[in-house]
Amino acid sequence: MSVWLVIALVGLGSYLFRVSMVLLVDQFGLPEWMGRASTFVAPAAFAALAASAIAAYAAGLDLLQAVPPLGAVAAAMVAVRLTGKPYMAVIAGMPALWILTALAGV
């Protein structure tokens, strides 16, 4: 069996596994408690990705270089806390990162 065939079959299997969950939920629905809990999945996943990326990025930096990403996280947290809207993290955090990076000269 060629390597490309194996890659294609594994990719197809992975895709079908993921789609099957969506189709099952669409067919049978979710219990009430799971529907309430699922509203927190996307914010928690993005927070975990951001925290691990920032930790990996800041681990090898000196203090001045670590200020822009940490300041951007602080700005994002304040924006979400004040508005209650998760997308405000990107709207506030990215400009803060750009401005702090420019000011720090990193």
C-alpha distance (Angstrom), angle and dihedral (degrees) to the residues before:
residue distance angle dihedral
M1 . . .
S2 3.77 . .
V3 3.77 122.0 .
W4 3.81 92.3 -118.8
L5 3.78 92.2 53.2
V6 3.79 90.8 52.1
I7 3.81 90.9 48.5
A8 3.80 91.3 49.3
L9 3.82 92.9 48.1
V10 3.80 93.2 47.8
G11 3.81 90.2 47.7
L12 3.79 91.4 49.4
G13 3.80 91.4 47.7
S14 3.80 91.2 50.1
Y15 3.80 91.1 48.6
L16 3.80 92.8 49.0
F17 3.80 91.5 48.3
R18 3.82 91.4 53.0
V19 3.80 94.4 44.0
S20 3.80 91.5 48.4
M21 3.81 90.4 63.2
V22 3.79 91.7 52.3
L23 3.80 91.8 47.2
L24 3.81 92.5 48.1
V25 3.80 92.4 50.1
D26 3.79 90.0 47.3
Q27 3.81 91.3 49.8
F28 3.81 99.7 43.6
G29 3.81 104.6 18.8
L30 3.78 127.8 -139.1
P31 3.77 128.8 -79.0
E32 3.81 113.9 -103.5
W33 3.81 94.9 -108.2
M34 3.80 92.4 49.7
G35 3.80 91.6 49.4
R36 3.81 90.1 54.4
A37 3.80 92.2 47.2
S38 3.80 93.5 47.2
T39 3.81 91.2 67.1
F40 3.81 87.3 72.4
V41 3.80 97.2 50.5
A42 3.81 99.2 85.9
P43 3.83 96.5 45.0
A44 3.81 91.2 46.3
A45 3.80 92.5 48.6
F46 3.80 93.0 48.8
A47 3.81 91.2 46.1
A48 3.80 90.6 52.3
L49 3.79 92.1 48.6
A50 3.80 92.3 47.4
A51 3.80 94.0 46.4
S52 3.79 93.4 50.0
A53 3.81 92.4 45.8
I54 3.80 92.5 48.8
A55 3.80 92.4 46.6
A56 3.80 91.7 50.0
Y57 3.79 91.7 45.7
A58 3.80 96.5 45.8
A59 3.81 95.5 43.1
G60 3.80 94.4 81.5
L61 3.80 98.1 37.7
D62 3.75 133.8 95.5
L63 3.80 118.8 -121.5
L64 3.82 96.8 -90.4
Q65 3.80 92.8 51.2
A66 3.81 91.7 48.9
V67 3.83 93.6 55.3
P68 3.87 97.9 79.7
P69 3.83 98.1 55.1
L70 3.79 93.4 39.4
G71 3.81 91.5 47.3
A72 3.80 90.2 49.3
V73 3.80 90.0 52.5
A74 3.80 90.1 50.6
A75 3.82 91.5 49.8
A76 3.80 90.8 48.5
M77 3.79 92.3 49.4
V78 3.80 92.6 49.9
A79 3.82 92.0 47.6
V80 3.81 93.1 50.8
R81 3.79 92.3 44.1
L82 3.81 92.7 51.2
T83 3.80 97.1 44.0
G84 3.80 103.4 27.1
K85 3.81 89.1 -137.3
P86 3.83 116.6 122.2
Y87 3.81 94.8 -153.1
M88 3.80 88.9 64.1
A89 3.81 87.2 75.4
V90 3.79 89.8 71.6
I91 3.79 94.6 38.8
A92 3.82 92.4 53.3
G93 3.80 100.9 27.4
M94 3.79 101.3 53.4
P95 3.83 97.1 51.6
A96 3.81 88.8 45.0
L97 3.80 89.6 52.9
W98 3.80 92.3 49.2
I99 3.81 94.1 46.6
L100 3.80 94.5 45.2
T101 3.79 91.5 46.6
A102 3.81 90.5 51.7
L103 3.81 92.0 47.2
A104 3.80 93.4 46.9
G105 3.80 91.4 48.0
V106 3.77 91.4 -135.0
